[in-house]
Amino acid sequence: MIKVFRKIRQNLLMKNKTGKYFKYAFGEIVLVVIGILIALSINNWNERRKTKKFEHEILKDITNGIEGNYFQIDLSLRNNNASIKSAKIILNALENNLPYNDSLDLHFSKSISWVSVKFNNNGYESLKSYGVNLITNDTIRDIVNIYNIGWMETLAERQENYFYNTASPILTELFDKVAMRTEMKPFDYNSLKDSKKYISVLKTSIANREDQAFWYKEWKVSLDKLLQTINNELKK
């Protein structure tokens, strides 16, 4: 093609058609510029397509993690609600001076049990390494930051710190063992009624579990919205 253009220019010069030569040369420049712009446009389109494809792969990773997070949240809510129920059964027995029954032994154990969610955020970690701005949808970019807040980890740490540093030493003085998955027998059931520290452990455990359950439910609402928004984006 270049040889053809060169031959046309030479013929015009040889025939002293200078005016036509310059017009043709100008037209040739315009065609070259247009060709460059088209090439750049195609290249930019290809790059945008590749970026969009990669964005969708990250979003799919996040949605896969959300499914696992649903399971973790439901598991935690079931366990923590069972713990709250057992703690309230014990409190009712102690506050109403009910006689000891070995059926309480399992409730003594369940009342101190809890499950903290271990979230799958691999997709979000991958996103952070490339930059959150990779996400073009503003709503997704805002909601996905729930993975970066850190207060879920704070709730879990608070539970563990309270149990191991405060509750466990008290329970060791009152029960034959401190265990969360088997029965616990009190050394002296009647002494539990007068133990302000044990009553405090039960009430604090209930408060911690209820607080955790509240925020897990809020988190699940955010995950629902995130999953729905991502699925809508992936359909585009």
C-alpha positions as CSV (number, residue, x, y, z in Angstrom):
1,M,0.0,0.0,0.0
2,I,2.9,2.4,0.8
3,K,4.5,1.6,-2.5
4,V,1.2,2.5,-4.3
5,F,1.0,5.9,-2.5
6,R,4.6,6.6,-3.3
7,K,4.1,5.8,-7.0
8,I,1.1,8.1,-7.2
9,R,3.0,11.0,-5.6
10,Q,5.9,10.5,-8.0
11,N,3.6,10.6,-11.0
12,L,2.0,13.8,-9.8
13,L,5.4,15.4,-9.4
14,M,6.6,14.3,-12.8
15,K,3.6,15.8,-14.4
16,N,4.1,19.1,-12.4
17,K,0.8,18.8,-10.8
18,T,2.1,20.4,-7.6
19,G,-1.4,21.5,-6.4
20,K,-2.8,18.0,-6.7
21,Y,0.3,16.6,-5.2
22,F,-0.1,18.6,-2.0
23,K,-3.8,17.9,-1.8
24,Y,-3.0,14.2,-2.3
25,A,-0.2,14.3,0.3
26,F,-2.6,16.0,2.8
27,G,-5.2,13.4,2.1
28,E,-2.6,10.7,2.6
29,I,-1.7,12.2,6.0
30,V,-5.3,12.3,7.0
31,L,-5.7,8.6,6.0
32,V,-2.6,7.7,8.1
33,V,-3.9,9.7,11.1
34,I,-7.3,8.0,10.8
35,G,-5.6,4.6,10.5
36,I,-3.6,5.4,13.7
37,L,-6.7,6.5,15.6
38,I,-8.6,3.4,14.5
39,A,-5.7,1.2,15.6
40,L,-5.6,3.0,19.0
41,S,-9.3,2.7,19.4
42,I,-9.2,-1.0,18.7
43,N,-6.3,-1.4,21.1
44,N,-8.1,0.6,23.8
45,W,-11.3,-1.5,23.2
46,N,-9.2,-4.7,23.6
47,E,-7.7,-3.4,26.8
48,R,-11.1,-2.4,28.2
49,R,-12.4,-5.9,27.3
50,K,-9.5,-7.6,29.1
51,T,-10.0,-5.4,32.1
52,K,-13.7,-6.0,32.2
53,K,-13.1,-9.7,31.9
54,F,-10.7,-9.6,34.8
55,E,-13.1,-7.5,36.9
56,H,-15.8,-10.1,36.4
57,E,-13.4,-12.9,37.4
58,I,-12.7,-11.0,40.7
59,L,-16.5,-10.5,41.2
60,K,-17.2,-14.2,40.7
61,D,-14.5,-15.0,43.3
62,I,-16.3,-12.6,45.7
63,T,-19.7,-14.2,45.1
64,N,-18.2,-17.7,45.7
65,G,-16.9,-16.5,49.0
66,I,-20.3,-15.1,50.0
67,E,-21.9,-18.5,49.7
68,G,-19.4,-19.8,52.3
69,N,-19.9,-16.8,54.5
70,Y,-23.7,-17.5,54.6
71,F,-23.0,-20.9,56.0
72,Q,-20.6,-19.5,58.5
73,I,-23.1,-16.8,59.7
74,D,-25.9,-19.3,60.0
75,L,-23.7,-21.7,61.9
76,S,-22.7,-19.0,64.3
77,L,-26.2,-17.8,64.8
78,R,-27.5,-21.3,65.6
79,N,-24.7,-22.0,68.1
80,N,-24.9,-18.6,69.8
81,N,-28.7,-18.7,70.0
82,A,-28.4,-22.1,71.6
83,S,-25.8,-20.7,74.0
84,I,-28.1,-17.8,75.0
85,K,-31.0,-20.2,75.5
86,S,-28.9,-22.5,77.8
87,A,-27.7,-19.5,79.8
88,K,-31.2,-18.3,80.3
89,I,-32.3,-21.7,81.5
90,I,-29.6,-21.7,84.1
91,L,-30.4,-18.2,85.2
92,N,-34.0,-19.1,85.6
93,A,-33.1,-22.2,87.7
94,L,-30.8,-20.2,89.9
95,E,-33.0,-17.1,90.3
96,N,-36.1,-19.2,91.1
97,N,-34.2,-21.5,93.4
98,L,-35.1,-24.6,91.4
99,P,-33.5,-27.9,92.6
100,Y,-30.5,-29.4,90.8
101,N,-31.1,-31.7,87.9
102,D,-28.4,-33.4,85.9
103,S,-30.1,-32.2,82.7
104,L,-28.6,-28.8,83.6
105,D,-25.0,-30.2,83.1
106,L,-25.2,-29.9,79.4
107,H,-26.6,-26.3,79.7
108,F,-23.7,-25.3,81.9
109,S,-21.4,-26.3,79.0
110,K,-23.5,-24.9,76.2
111,S,-24.0,-21.6,78.0
112,I,-20.3,-20.8,77.6
113,S,-20.0,-21.9,74.0
114,W,-19.8,-19.6,71.0
115,V,-18.8,-19.6,67.3
116,S,-17.2,-16.7,65.6
117,V,-17.5,-16.4,61.9
118,K,-14.3,-17.1,59.9
119,F,-15.1,-15.1,56.7
120,N,-13.9,-16.1,53.2
121,N,-12.6,-12.9,51.7
122,N,-10.1,-14.3,49.2
123,G,-11.8,-12.5,46.3
124,Y,-11.6,-9.2,48.2
125,E,-7.9,-9.7,49.0
126,S,-7.3,-10.2,45.3
127,L,-9.2,-7.1,44.5
128,K,-7.1,-5.1,47.1
129,S,-3.9,-6.2,45.4
130,Y,-5.1,-4.7,42.1
131,G,-7.0,-1.8,43.6
132,V,-10.6,-1.4,44.5
133,N,-11.0,1.1,41.6
134,L,-10.9,-1.9,39.3
135,I,-14.6,-2.2,40.1
136,T,-16.5,0.1,37.8
137,N,-19.9,-0.3,39.6
138,D,-20.0,2.4,42.4
139,T,-22.5,0.5,44.5
140,I,-20.4,-2.7,44.5
141,R,-17.3,-0.7,45.3
142,D,-19.0,0.9,48.3
143,I,-20.5,-2.3,49.7
144,V,-17.5,-4.5,49.2
145,N,-15.6,-2.4,51.7
146,I,-17.5,-4.2,54.5
147,Y,-14.7,-6.8,54.2
148,N,-12.2,-4.1,55.2
149,I,-13.9,-2.7,58.4
150,G,-12.5,-5.1,60.9
151,W,-15.2,-4.9,63.6
152,M,-16.2,-8.5,63.0
153,E,-12.7,-9.5,64.1
154,T,-13.0,-7.2,67.1
155,L,-16.2,-8.9,68.2
156,A,-14.4,-12.3,68.1
157,E,-11.4,-11.1,70.0
158,R,-13.6,-9.6,72.7
159,Q,-15.4,-12.9,73.1
160,E,-12.1,-14.8,73.4
161,N,-10.4,-12.3,75.7
162,Y,-13.4,-12.2,78.1
163,F,-13.7,-16.0,78.2
164,Y,-10.1,-16.9,78.7
165,N,-9.1,-13.9,80.9
166,T,-12.2,-13.5,83.0
167,A,-14.8,-16.2,82.7
168,S,-12.6,-19.3,82.6
169,P,-10.8,-18.6,86.0
170,I,-14.2,-18.2,87.7
171,L,-15.7,-21.3,86.1
172,T,-12.6,-23.4,87.1
173,E,-13.5,-22.7,90.8
174,L,-17.1,-23.8,90.3
175,F,-17.1,-26.8,88.0
176,D,-15.3,-30.1,87.6
177,K,-14.1,-29.0,84.2
178,V,-14.5,-26.1,81.8
179,A,-15.6,-27.6,78.5
180,M,-17.9,-26.4,75.7
181,R,-18.8,-29.7,74.0
182,T,-19.6,-32.0,77.0
183,E,-21.3,-31.9,80.3
184,M,-20.1,-29.7,83.2
185,K,-20.9,-30.7,86.8
186,P,-20.8,-28.0,89.5
187,F,-18.9,-28.8,92.7
188,D,-21.7,-27.3,94.7
189,Y,-24.9,-26.4,92.8
190,N,-26.3,-24.3,95.7
191,S,-23.2,-22.2,95.7
192,L,-23.8,-21.1,92.2
193,K,-27.0,-19.3,93.4
194,D,-24.9,-17.0,95.6
195,S,-22.0,-16.5,93.2
196,K,-22.3,-13.0,91.8
197,K,-19.3,-13.7,89.6
198,Y,-20.9,-16.7,88.0
199,I,-24.2,-14.8,87.5
200,S,-22.2,-12.0,85.9
201,V,-20.4,-14.5,83.6
202,L,-23.8,-15.8,82.4
203,K,-25.3,-12.3,81.8
204,T,-22.2,-11.1,80.1
205,S,-22.1,-14.1,77.8
206,I,-25.7,-13.5,76.9
207,A,-24.9,-9.9,76.1
208,N,-21.9,-10.8,74.0
209,R,-23.7,-13.4,72.0
210,E,-26.7,-11.1,71.4
211,D,-24.4,-8.3,70.2
212,Q,-22.5,-10.7,67.9
213,A,-25.8,-12.1,66.6
214,F,-27.1,-8.6,65.9
215,W,-24.0,-7.6,63.8
216,Y,-23.9,-10.9,62.0
217,K,-27.5,-10.3,60.9
218,E,-26.5,-6.8,59.7
219,W,-23.5,-8.3,57.9
220,K,-25.8,-10.8,56.2
221,V,-28.1,-8.0,54.9
222,S,-25.0,-6.3,53.4
223,L,-23.9,-9.6,51.8
224,D,-27.3,-10.1,50.3
225,K,-27.2,-6.7,48.7
226,L,-23.6,-7.2,47.5
227,L,-24.5,-10.6,46.0
228,Q,-27.6,-9.2,44.2
229,T,-25.7,-6.2,42.8
230,I,-22.8,-8.3,41.6
231,N,-25.1,-10.8,39.9
232,N,-26.9,-7.9,38.1
233,E,-23.5,-6.6,37.0
234,L,-22.4,-9.9,35.7
235,K,-25.5,-10.2,33.6
236,K,-24.7,-7.0,31.7
